[in-house]
């Protein structure tokens, strides 16, 4: 019996903009459980995109948007505001590629301090800790869980 080889679509990271908001919202809705209030609204996303230093990166597999990151850079600091991958495409290195792009791009633009914030207990913490992000602060009871339990927000920092 002959085997048939299938090539996997190539991951492409590209610069995004307002034209990508429908896909951003679709991915964000799928990736962030609504119970924690972590997802941004369309209005919040569209409002920040035109601001100086804001960068939207879209991850595509075969021209299909499967993830994104939203970053803000000011002076010598950069903050990862959002990173999301469609749950159907998770565990394929897309989140890692977006995180790597955030770090490399921020350093190339002269940032020396990179920040992000994540809900305590979010499995993505492992992704962020791997390149050296470490806890720098905590916002107590920032997120409210589905069972009414409060969850802290952990601020992570990477310095160059």
Residue pairs with C-beta under 8 A, 6 or more apart in sequence:
8 61
9 61
9 62
9 64
10 61
10 62
11 59
11 60
11 61
11 92
11 93
11 94
11 97
12 59
12 60
12 61
12 63
13 57
13 58
13 59
13 60
13 97
13 98
13 101
14 57
14 58
14 60
15 55
15 56
15 57
15 58
16 24
16 56
16 57
16 58
16 68
17 49
17 56
18 46
18 49
18 50
20 56
20 58
20 65
20 68
21 42
21 45
21 46
21 49
23 58
23 65
23 68
24 45
24 56
24 58
24 65
24 68
24 70
25 42
25 45
26 65
27 65
27 66
27 67
27 68
27 84
27 85
27 86
28 39
28 40
28 68
28 82
28 84
29 39
30 86
30 87
30 88
31 39
31 84
31 85
31 86
31 87
32 38
32 39
32 84
33 146
35 144
35 145
35 146
36 119
36 143
36 144
36 145
36 146
36 151
37 143
37 144
38 119
38 143
40 82
45 70
48 54
48 70
48 72
48 81
49 56
51 72
53 72
53 73
53 74
54 70
54 71
54 72
54 73
55 70
55 71
55 72
55 73
55 105
56 68
56 69
56 70
56 71
57 68
57 69
57 70
57 71
57 98
57 101
57 102
58 65
58 67
58 68
59 65
59 66
59 67
59 68
59 69
59 85
59 94
59 97
59 98
60 66
61 89
61 94
66 85
66 86
66 89
66 94
67 83
67 84
67 85
67 86
67 89
67 94
67 95
67 98
68 82
68 83
68 84
68 98
69 80
69 82
69 83
69 84
69 98
69 99
69 101
69 102
70 80
70 81
70 82
70 83
71 78
71 79
71 80
71 81
71 102
71 105
71 106
72 78
72 79
72 81
73 79
73 106
73 109
73 111
76 110
76 111
76 112
76 113
77 111
77 112
77 113
77 114
77 115
78 102
78 105
78 106
78 109
78 111
78 113
78 114
78 115
79 114
79 115
79 116
80 99
80 102
80 114
80 115
80 116
83 95
83 98
83 99
83 102
83 116
83 124
85 94
85 95
85 98
95 124
95 127
96 127
99 127
99 128
99 131
100 131
102 114
103 114
103 131
103 158
106 114
107 160
111 160
112 159
112 160
113 157
113 158
113 159
113 160
114 133
114 157
114 158
114 159
114 160
115 136
115 155
115 156
115 157
116 128
116 133
116 155
116 156
117 139
117 153
117 154
117 155
117 156
118 124
118 125
118 128
118 153
118 154
118 156
119 142
119 143
119 151
119 152
119 153
119 154
120 138
120 151
120 152
120 153
120 154
121 151
125 154
125 156
128 156
129 156
131 158
132 158
133 156
133 157
133 158
134 156
134 157
134 158
135 154
135 155
135 156
135 157
136 155
136 156
136 157
137 154
137 155
138 152
138 153
138 154
138 155
139 152
139 153
139 155
140 150
140 152
141 150
141 151
141 152
142 150
142 151
142 152
142 153
143 150
143 151
143 152
143 153
144 150
144 151
145 151
